[in-house]
Amino acid sequence: MPTTSPNSTPIRILVVDDHTLFRRGLTALLTSDAGLQVVGDAADAGQAQRKASELQPDVILLDNHLPGVSGVSALPSLLEAAPNARILMLTVSEDENDLAAALHGGARGYLLKTMEGDDLTAAVHRAFHGDSIIAPEMMGKLVAAYKGVTLKSQPGTELTAGISNGKVGTLNQLAMASLSPRELDILRGIARGASNKEIAREHGIVETTVKIHVQHVLRKLGVSSRVHAAVMATEQRLL
């Protein structure tokens, strides 16, 4: 699992969940990674906001089912309390409405409590370094939530504003045609919700090479995130 060098500063995490035993178990799991440090925990939204303001964590792991105020509803106040924090939902809910509301509210990812421990620690590292992390089981629901959104609503694609949906589809096909076979493989991995490490292992290449390919894919597709790339890949039936 990812770790930091002895001279590196660990990623500081706030755990928010109303179940004491789960918080303790999650804390033990996270601190087994030398690159992660749990600096605090909270059992409800109000306590989470106070601790986020006091501790200024790098990452907040947030359950949705909290007493009083839900995790999704608490997102604005948490982001106001700790503007630089990356918030990852960690929940049992596979409801597409919760997923859409969380991402719309500013969450950087949506994870399920059924995930493996190593995958969770890796997700925290990825989120800290700027990735948006979606549980693979939720990718299909995410794509469904984005259906009907034209390229003009996506950052970096304003040139398509005012054109018809048919022409947007044609532009998507042209963008896909510009990808090399390797880049198409990388895009399929992104659409499945795979991490760079998982894609690298699948294709027998190093992770830094995957990162370069991902940058090229996003640039050629004219999108700014893996989520938008995954939506385009699914719409073009690459999976």
TATAGI-V859038 format. One record per backbone hydrogen bond with DSSP energy under -0.5 kcal/mol. NH is the residue of the N-H (numbers start at 0). CO is the residue of the C=O. Records with the same first field share a line. If there is no record, write none. Layout:
# TATAGI-V859038
NH->CO, CO
This chain:
# TATAGI-V859038
7->4
9->7
10->34
12->36
13->58
14->39
15->60
16->14, 41
19->17
22->18
23->19
24->20
25->21
26->22
27->23
28->24
29->25
30->26
31->27, 28
32->29
33->31
34->1
35->32
36->10
38->12, 36
39->12
41->14
44->66
47->43
48->44
49->45
50->46
51->47
52->48
53->49
54->50
55->51
57->11
58->11
59->85
60->13
61->59, 87
62->15
65->63
66->42
68->66
70->63
73->69
74->70, 71
77->73
78->74
79->75
80->76
81->77
84->81
85->57
86->84
87->59, 85
88->86, 108
89->61
90->110
98->94
99->95
100->96
101->97
102->98
103->99
104->100
105->102
106->101
107->86
108->86
109->132
110->88
112->90
114->111
119->115
120->116
121->117
122->118
123->119
124->120
125->121
126->122
127->123
128->124
129->126
130->125
132->107, 130
133->131
134->109
137->134
138->134, 135
141->137
142->138
143->139
144->140
145->141
146->142, 143
148->145
149->147
152->149
153->150
156->153
159->156
160->157
162->159
167->163
168->164
169->165
170->166
171->167
172->168
173->169
174->170
175->171
176->172
177->173, 174
178->175
183->179
184->180
185->181
186->182
187->183
188->184
189->185
190->186
191->187
192->189
193->188
198->194
199->195
200->196
201->197
202->198
203->199
204->199
208->205
209->205
210->206
211->207
212->208
213->209
214->210
215->211
216->212
217->213
218->214
219->215
220->216
221->217, 218
222->217
228->224
229->225
230->226
231->227
232->228
233->229
234->230
235->231
236->233
237->232
